[in-house]
Amino acid sequence: MSRRDLHDVAVVGGGVVGAACALALARLGLDVCLVEAVRPAAWSPAEPDLRVYALAPDNVALLDGLDAWQAVRSARAQPYRRMRVWDAAGGDPIVFDADALARPELGWIVEHGLLVDVLWQSLQRGGVRLVCPARVEALEQGADAATLRLDDGTRIAARIAIAADGAASPLRRLAGIAADAHDYAQQGVVAYVQTERPHEDTAWQRFLPGGPLALLPWVDGRCSIVWTLPADEAARVLALDDEGFARSITTAFDARLGGILPTTRRLAFPLQRQLSATQHLQRVLVVGDAAHAVHPLAGQGVNLGLRDVSALRDSIVEAQRRRLPWEAPHRLARWARVRRSENAVAAYAFEGINRLFSNDALAATLVRGHLLGLAGRVPPLADLFWRRAAGG
């Protein structure tokens, strides 16, 4: 194989994490191609995407460094300046405030479709070779390259291949990397709603026995909701008419923002915890949902994936600075160990919080609200929680 036939990196999967990864590595002067099965639809401001992210400051900085953030912010993004979390069983809330933390905002609420659209426009300007539509059907790993065979017979060889193709990741499976999955028997119901009182640029979350209900502030005064419910209860909520849904969600939120009215259709998605056994095997790396799917209660799913990207970029920058092989197996293995450890800690921590709060057992009910209040009243503890969520 000649050098010109060999890419430095082949990224499989063109979602937020995959596109950001391809763009970040291309910015380092690497020869990058991206393989995606379906070209994403162009974002339209006419109807907001039901799937939104709460981007932490470190990942906003990553996107800014890729010259993508300004386009996202100019199109549509909502800052949140406070977070308020409390338990329906009682106790004091835990509150994070941007002013108290000396920040202009705690993070930004951004639509999935807008973020993908902006990143894909950047890919086309950034020298990334796009191979789309295409699906990976086979993988061969050799001494010098990982070779992908696509569904049209095309072969793509690269020094490393990166699986960013979602929780069901075909590339991860082809690489022989196992993944441990746990079904929460819960679903996340998403929609946009209008609240009677202003959302106050605040991300609200109330823990209920069936799962947390989050209201995230949106640009036009509405809120985006993520309501975690047992699967059968989610089906019931989806089947309600608008009037019935309005009553249910207003009651579930304890009318904290007054009456709540739905303004869009509702969708639900199943929730699970999934962790790959490793994020590196031979010449394959695994990032984003392909490596770790976590409970959405802390809004950290895409943030963890983008931190995979930032850490990989930083590892390569360090190797380039020292004029060392950036794709050396020990270097990639070190990146994978650190990321796998941090992602596992996050996944099990969110699972533990979900188990503690998503039940009506007497012992848990007596203690959990007081734990939240204690964290909120001890500034160093609250600051530690926030810095962890913000990637600091």
N, C-alpha and C positions, 0 to 999 in steps of 0.2 A: 504494500500500500504506500503510495507516495504521500509526502507531507501535505500537498495541496488537496488530497482526497480526504484528509482527516480534519474534522472539526476539533476545536478544543473542548467544547461543551455541547451536548444535545439535551435540551430541556423538553420533557414530555408533559404537556398540560399547560394551557394558556389562560388559566384563571388568574386571580389577583396575585397569588404567590408565584406561580410559574412565570407569568409575564414580568413581574418585578425582578425575579431571579435572572431571567434572560437579559433583561435590560441592564441590571447592575453589573453582570459579568462582562457584557459587551463594552460597558463603559471603562472597564479595566484593560481594554485592548485585546480581549480574547475573541476568538472566532466562534460565534454562538449560533446555533439553529434552534428553532422552537417547533415542536410537532404538536398539532392540536387537531382533534377529530372534527370539531364544528366551529366555524368562524363565529365569534360572538356578534350578536345583533348590535346595531348602533344604538347608543343611549338616546332617549327622547325625553325632554323635560315635561312633556304633556302629562305623563302618568308616572308617579314615583315608583321605583322598584321596591317591592315588599321586603327584599333582603337588604338589610343595612348593617353597617359595621360601626362600632365605637372605636375609632382609631386612637391609640395612645400616642403621646408626644414623640417617643423615639421613632415610631413608624411614620409619623408625619414628616419627621426629619429625613428619614430614608427616602420617602417619595419626593421631598423637596430636592434632595441631592440628585435625584433622577430627572429633575426638571418636569415632574408630573404634578406636583402638588398645587402649583398656582392655577393650572387649568382646572383641576378638580374644584378648588375653592371658588374660582370665578364662576363656574357653572352652577354648583349648588352644594353647599356643605353647611352644617349647623354646629357651632361650638356648644359644648356644655361646660358650664362654669361651676356647677355643684353636683354632688351625688348624695342621695339620701336613701338609706337602706334601713328598713325596720321589719319587725316580726309581728304577724297578726296576733300572736299569743300574748304580746305585751312587752314591756321593757323599753328602754330608751333607744333611739335610732343611732346609727353611725352616720356621720356627715363629713363629707370632704368639700372644702371650699377653695376655689382658685385664689381668692384674695389672701386667705390664711396661709396658703402654700406659695405665695408670691409668684403666681403664674397668671397670664392673661386668660387662659382657659385650661380645663383639665383634659380635653380631647375634642374630637370632632365626630359627628354622625355623618356618614357618607354612604350613598347607595352603591351596591355591588356593581350594577350595570354601568354606572358612570365611571367608576374606578377602572373597570376592565377596559372600557372604551378609550379612556385617556391613555392607559398603559399601551394598548395596541397601536394607537396613533404614534406613540413614542417609539415603539419597537420598529415601526416602518421607517422612521427617521434615523434610528440608532444603529443601523447596520446589522440587525439580527435577521438571519434567513428564516422566513416563515414557510413551513411545510404544512399546508392546510387546504382541504380536509385530508387527514391521514390518521390511521390507527396503527399502533405497534402490535405486530402479531408474533414476533419472535425476537429473542435476544441472544447474542453470542458474546461471551467475554473472553478476551485474549490477553496476551502479555502487554500489548501496546494500546488496545482500544476495546471499547464496547461497541458492538455493531447491532443496530436496530433494523429489523426487516419489517417494512410497512405493508399495509394491505394491498397495495398496488404492485408489490414486488420490489420496490425501491429499497436500497440499503443505505443507511446513514451510519458512518463510523465517527466516533468521538473519543477523546481521551477519558472523559467521564460522561455518564448519562445521569440525568437528574429526574427522578420520579416526582412530579408535581401534579399528578393526574387524579387527585381525589381520593376519598376514603376507600373506594373499591379498587384503587390503583392496579391496572393490569401490569404495568412495568415492575412494580414491587413484587407481584406474584411471579413474574417471569424471572426475576432475579433470585427467587427462592427465599425471600425475606418474609417470615411469618409475622402475623399481627394478632394481638390478643384483643378481643372485643367483648364488651359488656353492654347488653341492652338495658336501658333504664326503664323500659315499659312506659315511657313518657313521650309526649309530643310537644313541640313548640308551635303555638298558634301565633301567626303574625298578621298584622293589618295596620292601617292608619286610622286614627280616631281623632275626634275633636273634643276637647275638654272644656267644660263650662268656665273654668278659671285658667289663667295663663300658666304655662309650664315652667316659667321662671328660669329658662335655660338650665334646667335641672334634670339629671337622669334619676328617675325614681324607681325603687324596687321594693316590693312588699313580699315577704315570705309567707306563703300559705301552706296548709298541710299537703295539698296536692302538688305544690311546686311554686316557684317564684313568679310574680307578675311584674314585668318591667315596662315602664313608659319612658321612652327616649324623646327628647325635644326635637322638633322638626322646624324647618325654615319658615313655614307659613302659619305657624301657631298651632299646628296639629302635633300629635305625638305618634311615633312608631311604637307598636307594642310587641313584646315577646312574652307570651303567656304559657308557662310550662304546666302541663296537665297530664294526669294519667291517660293512657291511650283511649279508653272508652269515654272518658269525660271530654277529651278533645273532640272526638267524633260528635258528641252531643252538642258541644258549643258551635262547631262548624255548621250543624244542621239548624241552628236557631235562626229565626228571622231577625231583622235589624233591631226591632224593638226588644225582643227577648235577649239578644246579645248585649244591647245597651244596659239593660237591667242587670245582667249577670256581671259584666265587667265593672260597672259602677259600684256594685256591692262588693266585689272582690277587692277593689281598690279602696274600699271604705270611704268612697266619695271624697277622697282627699283633694281632688281638683274639681269637685262638683260633679254634675252629670257628665257621662261620657257617651258619645255617639259615634258609631262606625261611619267611615266615609269611603271605604274601599271594600273590595272582596277580602275574604279571609283564606289563608292557606295554613297547612300544618306540615311539619316535617318530623320524622322520628329522631329521637335523641339516643346517643350511645357514647360510651368511652371506648376509644380504640388506640392502641399503641403498637407501633412496629417493634419487633425484637431488637432491631438496630437501625440506624439511619445511614449505614455505610456497609457495603459488601462488595469486595473487589473494586469494580469501576462504576458502581451504581450508588448514588446518594438519594436519600428520600427526604422530602420536605413537605411542609404544610399538612393538609388533611391526609395525604398519603402516609404520613408518619404519625400523626396524632389528631384524633378527633376528641374534643372535650365538651363538657356540659356548658351550655351558653350562659349560665347564670352570671358569670363575671365578664362576659363580652370579650374573652381573650382568644377565641379561635384563630381568627385571621392575624391577630397581633403575634401569637406564637409562631405562625408560619412566616411572617415577615421578619421575625427575629432569627429564624433559621437562615434567611437570606443575608441579613446584615452580618451575622457571625461568619458565614462562608465568605462573603466579600472581604471582611476584615482579615481572615486567614490568608486569602490570596494576596491581598495588598501587602501583608507582612512578608510573605514569601518573595514577592516581586522586589520589595525594598531590600531584602537581604540577598537577592539574586539566587534564590533556591527554587527547586522544582515545586510549583504551586500544587501539582497533582500528586505529590509523593504520598504513598499509602499511609504512612504514619501521621502525616499532617491531616489528611481527610478523616482518619480514624479518631484523632484527637477532637476535631470539630464535631464528629458524630457523638462521641462520648459526652461531651459537654451539653450539646443540644438535647440528646436523648434524656439525660439526667434532669435538666431543667423542665423539659416538657412532661416527663413522668411526674415530677413533683407537682406541677401545676394541675395535671389531669386528676391525680388522686386527691389533691386538696379540694378541687371543685366538687369531686364526687363526695368527699366527706361532708362538705358544707351542705350539699343537696340532701344527703341522708339525714343530717342533723335537723334541718329545717323542714324538709318535705315529709313530715309525719305528725301525728297528734299524740304520740306516746307521752305520758305524764312527765317522766323524768326529763326528756328533751324539752318539753314545753316550759318547764320550770326554770331551766338554766339558760336557754339559747338567747332570749331577748336581753338578758342581763349581760351576757358575753358581748353582744353587739354594743350595748351602752357603755360597757367598760372600755372597749377598744376606742370608742369615740371620745371618752373622757381622759384618755392617757395620750397626750400629744405625740410622744415618741413612737408609740405603737401605731397610732393612726398614720403618722408619717411613713413608718415602715411599710404598712399595707399599701399606701398610695404609691410609694416609690417602686414597690414590686409590680403593681399593676401598670405603672407608667414605663417600665423597662429600665428604671434607674438602679 
